[in-house]
Amino acid sequence: CTRKVFAPREQGKQFRSSFQEDEVITIFSTPKPFEGHIGIIQRNALMSWKLLHPQIEIILFGDEPGTAEICNDLRLRHEPHVKRTAEGTKLVESIFGPAQQIARHNTLCYANCDIILGKEFLDAIQRVSASRSQYLMVGRRWDSDIKAPIDFSDPGWEGKLREFVLREGVQRLYYNIDYFAF
């Protein structure tokens, strides 16, 4: 798959603040059941992903309870059939391989389904892709106790969340990787 490469930054010029229309990303994930607290935080994450770009593609793999319904509600792509081990664990190759085959966009990202992503995430991908034609960008999380749905209709939601996370959250160690963009 050919990856789009951004022109290197000219001296004194800044990167664009977000992707342009033809520079969209496909995010794929495999959720836990959409029940209770995990259902709230997964829905918050998916809503944050949808707000990254109007043409973003989000694919959820698996048939856990509530997945088909959330995909229908948020107009996400649902791929319910995933190969599993005898113990029921989803096989990575039955998620990453199909995601790369069916994605509409050149840039892909696997993210854990409870990770909220903001505009800075897209800016980071742009900066990395400006310097490399092939890359793997990974990131770790900040654990924060978010117990309720986020009000995404508030134009300041992202700034308020950032302030809360920096004040109340705990950044996990380097080996707590929660997304892979490539």
N, C-alpha and C positions, 0 to 999 in steps of 0.2 A: 504494500500500500504506500503510495507516495504521500509524503507529508508536506504541507505548505510551509515555506520558509519565509520569514519576514525579512525585509531589507534591513541591513545593519543601521543602527542609530547614527545619524550625522552629528558631528560635533556641535554641541549647544542645543540640539533638539531633544525634546522629551518623547518618551513612548506615548502612544495613544492611551487614553485612560481605560478603554475597554475594546473588545473585539469589534470589528466592523461586521456588517451583515454576512459577508462571504467567509468569515473566519469563525465558524461556529464549532462547538464541541459536542460530542456524544458522551454522556455520563451513564455508566451502567453500574448496577448494584444487585445485591441479593438480600432482601429484607428478612427480618424476623417477623413473626405474626404481628399484625397491627392490632394489638390488644393492650389496654391499660397505658401505663407510662411510656413504654417503648413505642406504642402506636402514636402517641403524641409527639415524641421527639423525632421519630422517623418522618411523620407528616411535616413537621417543621423543616427538617432537612430537605425533603423533596420540594417544598414550596420555595425554599431559598435557591435551589438549583433552577427551578423554573424562571425565577426572576433574573437569572444571570444574562439571558439573551432571549428575545422573542422566538428565535428559531432553534433553540437548544433541543436536542433529542435526549430523552431519558428512557433507559430500558431497564426494567426490573425482571430479574430471572428468579423463577421458583413459584411454587403454588401454596405458599404459607397462607393461613387464614387472613383475609382482608386485602391481599395483594391485588386480586382481580378488581375488587371494588375501588381501591385507591387509584389504580391505573385508569379505570373508567372515569372516576371523578376528576382527576387531574389531567386526563388525556395523555397518559404516558403509554409507552409501548410495553406490552407484557409478553414475556416468553416463559410460559409455565413449565415447560418440560426441561428438566435439568437432571443429568445423571448423578447418582449418589452412590456412596459406599454402602455396604451391608448395614452399617450403623446409622445411615441416613444423612451423613455429611455430604454436602454438595461438592462435586469434583470441579476443581479450578478450571481444568481444560474444557469443561462443558459450559463454562461461563465466558472466559476470555476468548476462546476460539470463535464461538458463535458471535460474540459482540463485535469482534473485528470483521467478521464476514458480513454482518447485516447493518453495521453503523452507516448512517448517511454522511457523516463528517470524517475528515482525515484525522483530527485530533480526538483522542479518546481518553477517558479517565474512569478508572474503577474507584469508587468511593464507598466506604462503609455507609450504610443507609441511614445512620444517625448523625452524620457530619454536616453541619451547616456551612455552606460556602458563600462567600461574598464576592463583590466585584474585584477585590484585591487578588483573589484566586486567578481570575482570568488575566489580570495584569501580570501576575507571576508567570503564567504559561507563555504569555507574549514575550516577556523578557528572556525567558529560557530559549524559546524557539527562534528568537532573533539572533542568537549566538550559535545555535546548533541545528543542523538539519534533522538529526536523530537524537532523541533524548528520552530520559526517564526522570520525571520529576515526582518526588515523593514528599509526603508531609505527615507530621504528627499532630495530635489533637490537643486541645485544651478541654479538660473535663470541667463542665459547669452544670449546676443543678437547675435545669430549666424544667419546670413542672407543668407549664400550661402552654397552650398554643400561642405562638408569636403573632402579634398584630401586624401582618405584612401590608396592611393598608396605610400604616403610619409611614410617611416618607423617611422618617428618621430611625426606622427599626434597626438598620444595620449599625449605625453609630451607637445607639443605645445598647445593643447587644455587645458590641466590642467593649464598651466601658464596663458593662457588667462582668464580662468574662475576664478582663484584665484585673478587675477588683476582686472578684470572688472565685475565679477559676484556678485550676492547677494544670500547668503544662506538663504533659507526659514526657517520659524519657525518649531518647532518639530511636529506640526500637519499637515504639508504639506507632507504627505506620498505618495511616487510615485512608490514604489515597495514593494512586499511581496514575500519573498523566503521561501520555506518550503519543 
